[in-house]
Amino acid sequence: MKNAFLTASLLLLTTAGSGVKAEDEWTLPTAEPRLKEGAGVEVATTSCVLCHSVDYVTTQPPLSRDQWKTIVTKMQQKFGAPLNAEKIDPLLDYLAKNYGK
Ligand code: HEC
């Protein structure tokens, strides 16, 4: 009975295909990782997730402030992350505190 119902539903879906809107069929995953809240998080949110997902930050092993500085400098100078000089210290404080050793 259940199978018959499923088959009928599937038939209906395939025949009525164009009537089904894409946004009705899919739900976005909710388990998207986020940066931890804290002082400086807005700098990270605006500067560090433009090119890659936040996983690049959150899945690193705990890094010292100096190690974060090396990474942030690389992002800025090699890849062109938009970071004014005055944003770097708050960002490094944030990264070292929340994703540090
Ligand atoms: C302009 C684009 C861009 C922005 C903005 C950017 N990144 Fe990246 N990031 C990259 C690219 C490209 C890679 C991959 C580099 C590689 O494979 O070595 C990367 C890789 C990383 C990695 C992996 C480790 C590594 O050294 O490759 C970390 C951690 C990281 N980014 C952190 C950050 C942080 C923190 C910020 C904010 C300051 C940031 N990224 C902003 C482009 C960017």
Backbone and ligand atoms as CSV (ligand in chain L), in Angstrom:
chain,resi,resn,atom,element,x,y,z
A,1,MET,N,N,0.842,-1.212,0.000
A,1,MET,CA,C,0.000,0.000,0.000
A,1,MET,C,C,0.862,1.241,0.000
A,2,LYS,N,N,1.846,1.234,0.929
A,2,LYS,CA,C,2.754,2.369,1.006
A,2,LYS,C,C,3.507,2.524,-0.320
A,3,ASN,N,N,3.950,1.350,-0.857
A,3,ASN,CA,C,4.689,1.391,-2.113
A,3,ASN,C,C,3.844,1.926,-3.255
A,4,ALA,N,N,2.573,1.486,-3.276
A,4,ALA,CA,C,1.677,1.948,-4.329
A,4,ALA,C,C,1.519,3.464,-4.243
A,5,PHE,N,N,1.416,3.930,-3.010
A,5,PHE,CA,C,1.263,5.372,-2.816
A,5,PHE,C,C,2.511,6.100,-3.303
A,6,LEU,N,N,3.693,5.540,-2.934
A,6,LEU,CA,C,4.950,6.152,-3.366
A,6,LEU,C,C,5.054,6.193,-4.879
A,7,THR,N,N,4.716,5.060,-5.510
A,7,THR,CA,C,4.799,4.998,-6.967
A,7,THR,C,C,3.884,6.045,-7.590
A,8,ALA,N,N,2.677,6.142,-7.026
A,8,ALA,CA,C,1.734,7.130,-7.553
A,8,ALA,C,C,2.295,8.539,-7.378
A,9,SER,N,N,2.885,8.785,-6.210
A,9,SER,CA,C,3.445,10.111,-5.965
A,9,SER,C,C,4.573,10.403,-6.938
A,10,LEU,N,N,5.421,9.388,-7.143
A,10,LEU,CA,C,6.545,9.591,-8.055
A,10,LEU,C,C,6.045,9.889,-9.462
A,11,LEU,N,N,5.029,9.114,-9.885
A,11,LEU,CA,C,4.453,9.337,-11.205
A,11,LEU,C,C,3.940,10.764,-11.321
A,12,LEU,N,N,3.253,11.178,-10.269
A,12,LEU,CA,C,2.690,12.514,-10.241
A,12,LEU,C,C,3.806,13.546,-10.359
A,13,LEU,N,N,4.874,13.304,-9.603
A,13,LEU,CA,C,6.007,14.238,-9.622
A,13,LEU,C,C,6.634,14.315,-11.005
A,14,THR,N,N,6.809,13.143,-11.631
A,14,THR,CA,C,7.457,13.156,-12.942
A,14,THR,C,C,6.556,13.781,-13.996
A,15,THR,N,N,5.266,13.487,-13.909
A,15,THR,CA,C,4.393,14.054,-14.933
A,15,THR,C,C,4.155,15.544,-14.694
A,16,ALA,N,N,4.094,15.912,-13.411
A,16,ALA,CA,C,3.827,17.316,-13.109
A,16,ALA,C,C,5.145,18.088,-12.967
A,17,GLY,N,N,6.222,17.471,-13.470
A,17,GLY,CA,C,7.573,17.996,-13.279
A,17,GLY,C,C,7.733,19.499,-13.327
A,18,SER,N,N,7.223,20.135,-14.364
A,18,SER,CA,C,7.501,21.560,-14.531
A,18,SER,C,C,6.760,22.412,-13.511
A,19,GLY,N,N,5.739,21.821,-12.848
A,19,GLY,CA,C,4.999,22.579,-11.851
A,19,GLY,C,C,5.707,22.654,-10.503
A,20,VAL,N,N,6.757,21.837,-10.338
A,20,VAL,CA,C,7.458,21.806,-9.056
A,20,VAL,C,C,8.588,22.820,-9.086
A,21,LYS,N,N,8.565,23.719,-8.152
A,21,LYS,CA,C,9.615,24.743,-8.130
A,21,LYS,C,C,10.818,24.237,-7.354
A,22,ALA,N,N,11.985,24.598,-7.803
A,22,ALA,CA,C,13.216,24.110,-7.191
A,22,ALA,C,C,13.249,24.395,-5.696
A,23,GLU,N,N,12.765,25.576,-5.294
A,23,GLU,CA,C,12.865,25.920,-3.868
A,23,GLU,C,C,11.929,25.091,-2.988
A,24,ASP,N,N,10.974,24.380,-3.602
A,24,ASP,CA,C,10.114,23.514,-2.816
A,24,ASP,C,C,10.770,22.174,-2.519
A,25,GLU,N,N,11.733,21.794,-3.344
A,25,GLU,CA,C,12.275,20.456,-3.250
A,25,GLU,C,C,13.472,20.338,-2.325
A,26,TRP,N,N,14.210,21.411,-2.139
A,26,TRP,CA,C,15.477,21.303,-1.424
A,26,TRP,C,C,15.482,22.187,-0.197
A,27,THR,N,N,16.087,21.660,0.852
A,27,THR,CA,C,16.346,22.526,2.000
A,27,THR,C,C,17.857,22.608,2.161
A,28,LEU,N,N,18.342,23.763,2.501
A,28,LEU,CA,C,19.778,23.936,2.656
A,28,LEU,C,C,20.242,23.270,3.946
A,29,PRO,N,N,21.468,22.735,3.929
A,29,PRO,CA,C,21.978,22.137,5.165
A,29,PRO,C,C,22.067,23.191,6.267
A,30,THR,N,N,21.743,22.796,7.472
A,30,THR,CA,C,21.731,23.759,8.568
A,30,THR,C,C,23.004,23.701,9.404
A,31,ALA,N,N,23.792,22.648,9.199
A,31,ALA,CA,C,24.966,22.456,10.056
A,31,ALA,C,C,26.184,23.241,9.549
A,32,GLU,N,N,25.934,24.383,8.972
A,32,GLU,CA,C,27.046,25.176,8.445
A,32,GLU,C,C,27.900,25.718,9.593
A,33,PRO,N,N,29.207,25.455,9.553
A,33,PRO,CA,C,30.025,25.921,10.666
A,33,PRO,C,C,30.110,27.443,10.695
A,34,ARG,N,N,30.200,27.989,11.896
A,34,ARG,CA,C,30.255,29.440,12.057
A,34,ARG,C,C,31.469,29.790,12.896
A,35,LEU,N,N,31.892,31.022,12.737
A,35,LEU,CA,C,32.967,31.509,13.597
A,35,LEU,C,C,32.420,31.729,15.000
A,36,LYS,N,N,33.271,31.471,15.996
A,36,LYS,CA,C,32.859,31.718,17.380
A,36,LYS,C,C,32.629,33.204,17.589
A,37,GLU,N,N,31.640,33.513,18.433
A,37,GLU,CA,C,31.394,34.911,18.788
A,37,GLU,C,C,32.554,35.435,19.616
A,38,GLY,N,N,32.788,36.712,19.554
A,38,GLY,CA,C,33.829,37.296,20.390
A,38,GLY,C,C,34.333,38.580,19.774
A,39,ALA,N,N,35.079,39.344,20.554
A,39,ALA,CA,C,35.620,40.603,20.061
A,39,ALA,C,C,36.440,40.338,18.811
A,40,GLY,N,N,36.173,41.076,17.753
A,40,GLY,CA,C,36.945,40.932,16.516
A,40,GLY,C,C,36.304,39.991,15.504
A,41,VAL,N,N,35.224,39.322,15.904
A,41,VAL,CA,C,34.627,38.348,14.975
A,41,VAL,C,C,34.131,39.033,13.699
A,42,GLU,N,N,33.717,40.316,13.833
A,42,GLU,CA,C,33.198,40.986,12.632
A,42,GLU,C,C,34.300,41.206,11.585
A,43,VAL,N,N,35.534,41.398,12.046
A,43,VAL,CA,C,36.635,41.540,11.086
A,43,VAL,C,C,36.836,40.221,10.334
A,44,ALA,N,N,36.845,39.139,11.106
A,44,ALA,CA,C,37.015,37.830,10.479
A,44,ALA,C,C,35.864,37.532,9.527
A,45,THR,N,N,34.650,37.875,9.944
A,45,THR,CA,C,33.491,37.583,9.109
A,45,THR,C,C,33.521,38.392,7.816
A,46,THR,N,N,33.980,39.616,7.888
A,46,THR,CA,C,33.975,40.421,6.673
A,46,THR,C,C,35.230,40.191,5.822
A,47,SER,N,N,36.318,39.728,6.415
A,47,SER,CA,C,37.566,39.645,5.650
A,47,SER,C,C,38.014,38.232,5.320
A,48,CYS,N,N,37.533,37.256,6.045
A,48,CYS,CA,C,38.141,35.928,5.923
A,48,CYS,C,C,37.243,34.897,5.269
A,49,VAL,N,N,36.032,35.254,4.902
A,49,VAL,CA,C,35.174,34.260,4.268
A,49,VAL,C,C,34.760,34.701,2.864
A,50,LEU,N,N,35.538,35.618,2.295
A,50,LEU,CA,C,35.218,36.083,0.947
A,50,LEU,C,C,35.609,35.041,-0.090
A,51,CYS,N,N,36.737,34.378,0.134
A,51,CYS,CA,C,37.292,33.506,-0.905
A,51,CYS,C,C,37.067,32.037,-0.599
A,52,HIS,N,N,37.012,31.701,0.666
A,52,HIS,CA,C,36.841,30.300,1.037
A,52,HIS,C,C,35.894,30.242,2.226
A,53,SER,N,N,35.466,29.036,2.530
A,53,SER,CA,C,34.510,28.911,3.617
A,53,SER,C,C,35.215,29.111,4.943
A,54,VAL,N,N,34.411,29.272,5.947
A,54,VAL,CA,C,34.892,29.509,7.289
A,54,VAL,C,C,35.640,28.278,7.839
A,55,ASP,N,N,35.425,27.126,7.220
A,55,ASP,CA,C,36.138,25.901,7.643
A,55,ASP,C,C,37.643,26.089,7.623
A,56,TYR,N,N,38.120,26.902,6.680
A,56,TYR,CA,C,39.565,27.086,6.575
A,56,TYR,C,C,40.124,27.635,7.877
A,57,VAL,N,N,39.314,28.413,8.573
A,57,VAL,CA,C,39.744,28.960,9.858
A,57,VAL,C,C,39.436,27.966,10.973
A,58,THR,N,N,38.200,27.438,10.982
A,58,THR,CA,C,37.755,26.665,12.144
A,58,THR,C,C,38.350,25.264,12.196
A,59,THR,N,N,38.856,24.749,11.093
A,59,THR,CA,C,39.390,23.388,11.126
A,59,THR,C,C,40.909,23.350,11.270
A,60,GLN,N,N,41.524,24.508,11.446
A,60,GLN,CA,C,42.961,24.510,11.710
A,60,GLN,C,C,43.221,23.951,13.107
A,61,PRO,N,N,44.375,23.319,13.304
A,61,PRO,CA,C,44.744,22.982,14.680
A,61,PRO,C,C,44.961,24.290,15.434
A,62,PRO,N,N,44.937,24.287,16.764
A,62,PRO,CA,C,45.164,25.533,17.502
A,62,PRO,C,C,46.518,26.146,17.112
A,63,LEU,N,N,46.480,27.425,16.745
A,63,LEU,CA,C,47.701,28.089,16.292
A,63,LEU,C,C,48.027,29.260,17.213
A,64,SER,N,N,49.311,29.525,17.348
A,64,SER,CA,C,49.718,30.674,18.152
A,64,SER,C,C,49.414,31.963,17.382
A,65,ARG,N,N,49.484,33.089,18.090
A,65,ARG,CA,C,49.238,34.375,17.448
A,65,ARG,C,C,50.209,34.582,16.274
A,66,ASP,N,N,51.479,34.196,16.486
A,66,ASP,CA,C,52.476,34.354,15.414
A,66,ASP,C,C,52.137,33.497,14.194
A,67,GLN,N,N,51.658,32.294,14.458
A,67,GLN,CA,C,51.291,31.429,13.328
A,67,GLN,C,C,50.081,32.003,12.588
A,68,TRP,N,N,49.129,32.539,13.349
A,68,TRP,CA,C,47.985,33.191,12.699
A,68,TRP,C,C,48.462,34.404,11.903
A,69,LYS,N,N,49.446,35.094,12.466
A,69,LYS,CA,C,49.952,36.280,11.772
A,69,LYS,C,C,50.554,35.900,10.415
A,70,THR,N,N,51.288,34.783,10.403
A,70,THR,CA,C,51.870,34.304,9.141
A,70,THR,C,C,50.762,34.023,8.122
A,71,ILE,N,N,49.704,33.356,8.584
A,71,ILE,CA,C,48.604,33.018,7.675
A,71,ILE,C,C,47.884,34.284,7.197
A,72,VAL,N,N,47.579,35.169,8.134
A,72,VAL,CA,C,46.850,36.392,7.769
A,72,VAL,C,C,47.684,37.233,6.797
A,73,THR,N,N,48.991,37.311,7.045
A,73,THR,CA,C,49.871,38.062,6.136
A,73,THR,C,C,49.857,37.437,4.742
A,74,LYS,N,N,49.870,36.102,4.710
A,74,LYS,CA,C,49.818,35.416,3.415
A,74,LYS,C,C,48.492,35.715,2.711
A,75,MET,N,N,47.390,35.644,3.452
A,75,MET,CA,C,46.081,35.930,2.856
A,75,MET,C,C,46.067,37.339,2.286
A,76,GLN,N,N,46.654,38.255,3.033
A,76,GLN,CA,C,46.627,39.656,2.627
A,76,GLN,C,C,47.558,39.920,1.445
A,77,GLN,N,N,48.799,39.477,1.570
A,77,GLN,CA,C,49.789,39.865,0.562
A,77,GLN,C,C,49.791,38.978,-0.672
A,78,LYS,N,N,49.606,37.669,-0.470
A,78,LYS,CA,C,49.659,36.772,-1.627
A,78,LYS,C,C,48.301,36.669,-2.329
A,79,PHE,N,N,47.234,36.655,-1.523
A,79,PHE,CA,C,45.922,36.410,-2.126
A,79,PHE,C,C,45.051,37.654,-2.202
A,80,GLY,N,N,45.487,38.738,-1.554
A,80,GLY,CA,C,44.758,39.999,-1.682
A,80,GLY,C,C,43.561,40.146,-0.764
A,81,ALA,N,N,43.586,39.490,0.404
A,81,ALA,CA,C,42.502,39.706,1.370
A,81,ALA,C,C,42.470,41.184,1.762
A,82,PRO,N,N,41.286,41.800,1.718
A,82,PRO,CA,C,41.181,43.223,2.011
A,82,PRO,C,C,41.244,43.485,3.513
A,83,LEU,N,N,42.405,43.858,3.997
A,83,LEU,CA,C,42.585,44.097,5.435
A,83,LEU,C,C,43.390,45.369,5.630
A,84,ASN,N,N,42.764,46.387,6.231
A,84,ASN,CA,C,43.531,47.591,6.572
A,84,ASN,C,C,44.439,47.265,7.741
A,85,ALA,N,N,45.534,48.012,7.845
A,85,ALA,CA,C,46.497,47.780,8.921
A,85,ALA,C,C,45.825,47.761,10.294
A,86,GLU,N,N,44.855,48.654,10.492
A,86,GLU,CA,C,44.271,48.738,11.849
A,86,GLU,C,C,43.354,47.559,12.174
A,87,LYS,N,N,43.029,46.767,11.174
A,87,LYS,CA,C,42.174,45.605,11.448
A,87,LYS,C,C,42.983,44.379,11.859
A,88,ILE,N,N,44.277,44.413,11.567
A,88,ILE,CA,C,45.066,43.196,11.755
A,88,ILE,C,C,45.195,42.798,13.220
A,89,ASP,N,N,45.493,43.772,14.089
A,89,ASP,CA,C,45.643,43.417,15.503
A,89,ASP,C,C,44.368,42.857,16.120
A,90,PRO,N,N,43.214,43.532,15.928
A,90,PRO,CA,C,41.980,42.940,16.464
A,90,PRO,C,C,41.707,41.536,15.897
A,91,LEU,N,N,42.034,41.352,14.630
A,91,LEU,CA,C,41.807,40.044,14.015
A,91,LEU,C,C,42.720,38.982,14.628
A,92,LEU,N,N,44.002,39.326,14.795
A,92,LEU,CA,C,44.938,38.367,15.385
A,92,LEU,C,C,44.562,38.053,16.832
A,93,ASP,N,N,44.105,39.088,17.563
A,93,ASP,CA,C,43.648,38.843,18.939
A,93,ASP,C,C,42.483,37.857,18.926
A,94,TYR,N,N,41.562,38.086,18.012
A,94,TYR,CA,C,40.399,37.217,17.921
A,94,TYR,C,C,40.819,35.779,17.588
A,95,LEU,N,N,41.663,35.629,16.567
A,95,LEU,CA,C,42.053,34.283,16.133
A,95,LEU,C,C,42.838,33.560,17.227
A,96,ALA,N,N,43.772,34.294,17.871
A,96,ALA,CA,C,44.598,33.665,18.909
A,96,ALA,C,C,43.742,33.269,20.104
A,97,LYS,N,N,42.737,34.102,20.414
A,97,LYS,CA,C,41.912,33.800,21.584
A,97,LYS,C,C,40.957,32.634,21.309
A,98,ASN,N,N,40.336,32.638,20.127
A,98,ASN,CA,C,39.297,31.647,19.857
A,98,ASN,C,C,39.785,30.405,19.131
A,99,TYR,N,N,40.888,30.538,18.390
A,99,TYR,CA,C,41.428,29.402,17.644
A,99,TYR,C,C,42.914,29.268,17.915
A,100,GLY,N,N,43.288,29.595,19.142
A,100,GLY,CA,C,44.706,29.590,19.497
A,100,GLY,C,C,45.081,28.429,20.389
A,101,LYS,N,N,46.332,28.441,20.784
A,101,LYS,CA,C,46.836,27.360,21.649
A,101,LYS,C,C,46.448,27.604,23.101
L,1,HEC,C1,C,41.490,36.941,-1.497
L,1,HEC,C2,C,41.037,35.604,-1.157
L,1,HEC,C3,C,41.235,35.163,0.292
L,1,HEC,C4,C,40.829,35.827,1.429
L,1,HEC,C5,C,40.081,37.138,1.536
L,1,HEC,C6,C,41.258,35.000,2.546
L,1,HEC,N1,N,41.850,33.854,2.085
L,1,HEC,FE1,FE,42.494,32.314,3.244
L,1,HEC,N2,N,43.005,31.278,1.556
L,1,HEC,C7,C,42.893,31.748,0.262
L,1,HEC,C8,C,43.394,30.737,-0.637
L,1,HEC,C9,C,43.450,30.862,-2.155
L,1,HEC,C10,C,43.804,29.649,0.160
L,1,HEC,C11,C,44.394,28.326,-0.279
L,1,HEC,C12,C,45.880,28.494,-0.255
L,1,HEC,C13,C,46.610,27.225,-0.390
L,1,HEC,O1,O,46.039,26.248,-0.885
L,1,HEC,O2,O,47.769,27.223,0.041
L,1,HEC,C14,C,43.536,30.017,1.534
L,1,HEC,C15,C,43.805,29.201,2.622
L,1,HEC,C16,C,43.618,29.544,3.951
L,1,HEC,C17,C,43.964,28.730,5.087
L,1,HEC,C18,C,44.543,27.315,5.024
L,1,HEC,C19,C,45.979,27.306,5.422
L,1,HEC,C20,C,46.892,27.934,4.424
L,1,HEC,O3,O,47.829,28.618,4.871
L,1,HEC,O4,O,46.729,27.741,3.200
L,1,HEC,C21,C,43.663,29.433,6.205
L,1,HEC,C22,C,43.837,29.023,7.669
L,1,HEC,C23,C,43.125,30.704,5.769
L,1,HEC,N3,N,43.097,30.742,4.388
L,1,HEC,C24,C,42.713,31.694,6.624
L,1,HEC,C25,C,42.253,32.938,6.215
L,1,HEC,C26,C,41.968,34.018,7.122
L,1,HEC,C27,C,42.132,33.984,8.637
L,1,HEC,C28,C,41.519,35.046,6.355
L,1,HEC,C29,C,41.130,36.455,6.821
L,1,HEC,C30,C,42.263,37.292,7.122
L,1,HEC,C31,C,41.522,34.609,4.955
L,1,HEC,N4,N,41.993,33.322,4.926
L,1,HEC,C32,C,41.098,35.357,3.873
L,1,HEC,C33,C,42.364,32.951,-0.124
L,1,HEC,C34,C,41.860,33.910,0.722
